[in-house]
Amino acid sequence: MPGAISQGMVAVVRARVADLAGAHWTDAELYAFLNAGFLELAHSLPDAALVGLTEATTGALVGAQNEYDLPSDFLRERLVLYKGKVAVRWMVRETGALISDSLIAGAISEANPFYRIWDNDVIFKVGTVTQAGAEVYEVRYIREPTTISSTVDPDLSSAYFNPVEDYAVALCLAEAGQAGAGAVQRAHFDEFCQLVTAQYSNPDFVYDGIPKDPLLGGQQ
């Protein structure tokens, strides 16, 4: 039954905070805490550990248009291609240099594309965008985890359920004034993220090697 896994997670959190009758927290509040945990997990873990959140989107380029909407579920980019060429990421805080520095500007072209992410857009810096037919850009990205509810189950591996439950328990305890106990549970979550990050922190886990990566044609 859809949502049964999510309902089970809520039940686990309730049992751990001794609120089986729902006297202190509503289901909606616990689902919100669990969803916050899944989102924090997605922010904290390396891309290679988030196979289920790997996505790609392609859009047609429009002549003289540099800005394009990102998908509504976009969390962070992994790779951006402009007409099949890997675009160079530019930090937003150094946008002024990208625009005004003559040496940088002179090196930018459609053959040497740059991009930045701002206000839910991918913004290309390539000189003038041209469109000679069906030319496209592509954004490979990590999406936000699905929002769970009583009818929607998580889309991440069950290996991640326990630390997310730790995260929700930590929020409950902190809200109940048990800051020390809440900090212990949050430390369990943080330790899990650190261990998983260490597991994937080696050259064999670059993003071209993630199962289901679009670059591999969906191979397992």
C-alpha atoms as one frame of an Amber mdcrd trajectory, in Angstrom:
protein
   0.000   0.000   0.000   1.476   3.383  -0.966   2.510   5.279   2.118   2.903
   2.218   4.338   6.677   2.731   4.634   6.230   6.388   5.548   3.575   5.511
   8.103   6.006   3.012   9.588   8.678   5.681   9.934   6.243   7.944  11.769
   5.351   5.065  14.073   9.045   4.465  14.828   9.600   8.130  15.693   6.499
   8.149  17.902   7.725   5.092  19.785  11.180   6.575  20.271   9.820   9.822
  21.728   7.136   8.049  23.807   4.220   9.725  22.049   2.240   6.741  20.772
  -1.067   8.490  21.454  -0.070  11.616  19.533  -0.464  13.893  22.535   2.571
  16.041  21.695   3.136  15.824  17.922   0.682  15.447  15.066   1.397  13.175
  12.128   1.824  16.286   9.967   4.576  17.562  12.261   6.414  14.246  12.245
   6.195  13.983   8.468   7.620  17.516   8.277  10.533  16.485  10.542  11.210
  13.364   8.456  11.089  15.335   5.211  13.540  17.843   6.675  15.813  14.897
   7.454  15.650  13.518   3.930  16.432  16.953   2.498  19.357  17.443   4.896
  20.625  14.009   3.892  20.523  14.979   0.216  22.430  18.179   0.969  25.034
  16.346   3.062  25.857  13.209   1.080  28.048  13.080  -2.053  26.368  12.628
  -5.421  27.550   9.037  -5.797  25.581   8.047  -2.696  22.328   9.441  -4.106
  21.674   7.209  -7.096  17.913   7.496  -6.654  18.054  11.276  -6.925  20.129
  11.458 -10.122  18.275  13.221 -12.952  18.937  15.018 -16.235  17.015  17.608
 -18.182  17.539  18.885 -21.719  16.174  22.077 -23.235  16.287  23.747 -26.602
  18.542  26.778 -26.832  16.990  30.038 -27.982  19.036  32.522 -29.969  20.305
  35.441 -27.827  18.709  33.951 -24.666  21.178  33.187 -21.878  18.857  32.242
 -18.977  16.848  29.002 -18.730  14.567  27.677 -16.002  15.820  24.828 -13.849
  13.518  21.908 -12.990  11.236  22.482 -10.000  12.888  19.586  -8.136  16.450
  20.847  -8.729  18.750  20.607  -5.695  22.249  20.999  -7.180  23.910  20.502
 -10.520  26.419  17.794 -11.275  27.327  18.612 -14.853  26.135  21.210 -17.361
  26.550  20.788 -21.110  26.173  23.514 -23.728  25.777  22.163 -27.258  27.456
  18.980 -26.075  30.428  20.781 -24.496  31.056  20.692 -20.755  30.431  24.183
 -19.406  32.638  25.694 -16.703  30.893  26.594 -13.452  31.374  30.168 -12.284
  30.831  31.143  -8.651  27.987  33.596  -8.146  30.003  35.713  -5.727  32.523
  36.385  -8.504  29.960  37.319 -11.160  31.475  40.774 -11.473  34.766  39.330
 -12.690  32.976  37.134 -15.217  31.225  40.154 -16.666  33.931  42.816 -16.469
  37.343  41.137 -16.655  38.568  41.541 -20.231  40.882  38.515 -20.077  38.090
  36.220 -18.887  35.544  37.704 -21.266  37.952  37.236 -24.148  38.249  33.521
 -23.420  34.486  32.916 -23.312  32.722  31.625 -26.399  30.268  28.957 -27.474
  33.293  26.700 -27.887  34.374  27.519 -24.308  31.092  27.968 -22.401  30.654
  29.157 -18.825  27.562  29.053 -16.630  26.277  30.050 -13.207  23.218  29.125
 -11.170  21.061  31.952  -9.871  17.420  32.389  -8.835  16.320  28.959 -10.143
  17.937  29.577 -13.533  20.992  28.271 -15.303  22.662  31.289 -16.920  25.105
  30.735 -19.744  27.987  33.046 -20.492  29.059  32.227 -24.050  29.003  35.550
 -25.806  25.818  35.380 -27.879  23.729  32.210 -27.794  23.053  31.006 -31.332
  20.576  28.400 -32.511  21.261  26.709 -35.805  18.614  24.020 -35.582  17.998
  21.633 -32.735  20.917  22.585 -30.495  20.350  22.034 -26.780  21.750  22.447
 -23.309  21.682  19.702 -20.688  21.743  19.854 -16.902  22.586  16.703 -14.959
  21.565  17.218 -11.381  20.598  15.890  -7.980  16.914  16.448  -7.316  15.141
  17.026  -4.045  13.865  13.876  -2.325  10.180  13.139  -2.728   8.061  14.628
   0.042   6.732  11.690   2.026   3.250  11.483   3.520   0.713   8.906   4.646
   0.222   8.043   0.958   3.723   8.640  -0.451   6.780   6.529   0.394  10.449
   7.631   0.378  12.400   7.265  -2.849  15.756   6.808  -1.130  17.224   3.501
   0.008  15.965   1.961   3.242  19.577   2.180   4.455  18.880   5.888   4.993
  15.679   5.504   7.012  17.277   5.098  10.439  19.453   8.244  10.292  16.465
  10.237   9.025  14.449   8.921  11.960  17.337  10.011  14.230  17.035  13.478
  12.687  13.285  13.624  13.361  13.737  12.368  16.924  16.380  15.059  17.479
  13.910  17.751  16.396  11.217  16.343  18.674  13.532  16.237  21.687  14.853
  19.741  21.064  11.289  21.032  20.764  10.422  19.294  24.048  13.257  21.124
  25.814  15.611  18.125  25.892  18.456  19.828  24.071  21.161  17.428  25.239
  19.279  14.290  24.213  18.367  15.933  20.912  22.025  16.770  20.255  22.960
  13.114  20.759  20.441  11.997  18.144  21.586  14.708  15.747  25.164  13.515
  16.269  24.095  10.034  15.132  22.720  11.560  11.921  25.874  13.611  11.334
  28.119  10.606  11.966  26.175   8.561   9.420  26.618  11.294   6.809  30.347
  11.482   7.540  30.788   7.717   7.214  28.891   7.529   3.929  30.840  10.503
   2.587  34.104   8.783   3.509  32.928   5.610   1.766  32.442   7.464  -1.508
  35.442   9.786  -1.228  37.758   8.049  -3.649  38.529   8.446  -7.379  36.417
   5.425  -8.335  33.214   7.236  -7.441  33.294  10.221  -9.788  29.877  11.108
 -11.144  30.457   9.416 -14.516  30.554   6.156 -12.569  27.178   6.427 -10.809
  24.719   3.690 -11.820  21.853   5.070 -13.923  23.940   8.104 -14.894  22.584
   9.459 -18.227  26.138   9.498 -19.594  26.144   5.701 -19.351  22.868   5.332
 -21.198  21.043   4.116 -18.104  23.322   1.124 -17.601  23.292  -0.552 -14.209
